[in-house]
Amino acid sequence: MTMIAKNRARVFVWVWAGCLGGLASPARADFNETKADYSRQFTQHQMFWTAAEGTPGQYPKTSPLDSGSWTTVAANDLPGWTQGFFPGLLWQMYDKTRDPAWRTRAETWTTPLAVQQNNATTHDMGFKFFNSYGQGYRLTGNTAYQGVLLNAARALATRYKAEVGVISCCDWNAPQWDVPMVTDTMMNLELLFWAARNGGDASMNDKALSHARKTMTDMVRADGSTWHVVDYSKTGAIRSKGSYQGCTRCADQTKATWARGHAWAMYGFTMAYRYTTDPQMLATAQKVTDFYLNNLPADFIPNWDFHPQAPQQKDSSAAAIAASAMLELSRYVRDPVISQRYRNAALATLDVLSSPDYLVMGTSNSPAVLKRGVGFYEKGQDINAGLIYSDYYFAEALQRYKLQAAGGWVASISFGPSVQSLGTANTGVQVVEFDVTPLTEPVDAVIGYTDTSTNPTSYNDLPMTIRLNRSGTFDVRRGTDFAAITPVQYDPNKTYHIRMRADLTARNYSVWITPPGGAPILVADRYVFRTGAPAIDDVGKVALKSAIFDNEIRVQNHTVRPETAAAQAPAAQPASKARTPRPSRRPPPSDKK
């Protein structure tokens, strides 16, 4: 395996040097799309060979320095927490390429994990299942994947201790712990938040939010640093706080902040805000991120622990997780200066990780993407190593960067981040035009409009709504339901042009949809506004709200203008020429929106 790893690295260097000249070893500079594409292509190369040389059911975990191979963890290893990352990487490669061969690889490596879907002995069910089955469901709509996710969420929910308000870490606790809470669990809450909105019990959301709030109050210090472990008695009293994977040798434990655990907190609180729009989650995400940035070295890669007495050993895994978290956080912060600070720090981090100092390509025979990760420093485990979770969050951060670089707006799972202001002068008869691209499958997303004075918090606040429904077609809100004169099918990653004529005085609107390469199709003709929606005096705000996953659709080239005599309705394609909806395994669209 060592020789194969060396050979494949040389092949990658040759291909990219031939295509991009001097880019084979990019110099430090502002991070840009060329560098992102370079790192993504190398990630794809490494994942191809890892899949080709591996055995499904034996999941890559770590690649010791210059070993040329991965250590692996079996699918049925209950304490193992890393099995979901490699399938998740394969799904990311499918998302990047839409090549059926990558989908086949991802499905092949995802399926063996089903053996653990009812594992109630660990808090790591999100790591195992949301990264694998969650990615698969997001990109294929396979309802069997949804069933596995819901089973995994139910198993995780059983670990919630109501007397304490937290999810207990695991059944193989250290002997000195009773009910331990660790920062890592913040990452696993997404499985519960998601399940509560997609067929699981609504109480899962409450359990996840309770845990996040306890983490906020008991684990985050006043200066924004974090403990790794808080242990409770069975009645909820705090028994102890500690570092565990942080610098336990350091004298003053109040200064110990394990870098990867802190990155989990940055990511986890940001994600919790995405689902809940709870202002405490956003404030805490900023608090822990500010600590991270205020104590970060000049090269943007943290030491494995922020304690000033901790031995020096850079940790690329913490950096990759933090970069992904900061890219998302920058979307939610309204202050443009602070938002830009987070984004700039994320890009600077990606720039360093994409350099020869951290990217394996051309410098090591490792099958990993990043080197210089730290697993468990105090136990001497996986130090200066390639780590599959480093690669996962690095690839995710690159994907998030590319999504943002494409411009426009993307849908959000919650209303707060989904709303964009359009101005106060859009009164009378207005013409709205934009391009929309579905990015996932399934999609259940709306583009809804209200006026400047309304702060939309539910679908009922949107008088005018265009929907991409779960059956794979567009429809439009008409009074009390959704309808379409002619159903127009949509397909993932294809762009559709939307034209809407809104008559605010008559309280009706018409919608035309132009498929790629086609003519405009009249989908709604003077549909009345949503029954019970607030009065609308201007087209002042638009909400891009998704129901299943974040980023289900992208809207670009959005314009609003008064109707003029020169801007008449487009000629509509006759209904007989419109495409018929494709068959779908998904449930029919609901009128609840």
Secondary structure by P-SEA (a helix, b strand, c coil): caaaaaaaaaaaaaaaaaacccccccccccccaaaaaaaaaaaaaaaaaaaaaccccccccccccccccccccccccccccccaaaaaaaaaaaaacccaaaaaaaaaaaaaaccccccccccccccccccaaaaaaaccccaaaaaaaaaaaaaaaaacccccccccccccccccccccccccccccaaaaaaaaacccccaaaaaaaaaaaaaaccccccccccccbbbbccccccccccccccccccccccccccaaaaaaaaaaaaaaaaacccaaaaaaaaaaaaaaaaaccccccccccccccccbbbbaaaaaaaaaaaaaaaaccccaaaaaaaaaaaaaaaaaaaccccccccccccccccccccccccccccccbbbaaaaaaaaaaaaaaaaaaaccbbbbccccccccccccccccbbbbbbbbbbcccccccccccccccccccccccccbbbbbccccbbbbbcccbbbbcbbbbbbccbbbbbbbbbccccccbbbbbbccccccccccccccccccccccccccccccccccccccccccbbbbbcccccccccccccccccccccccccccccccc
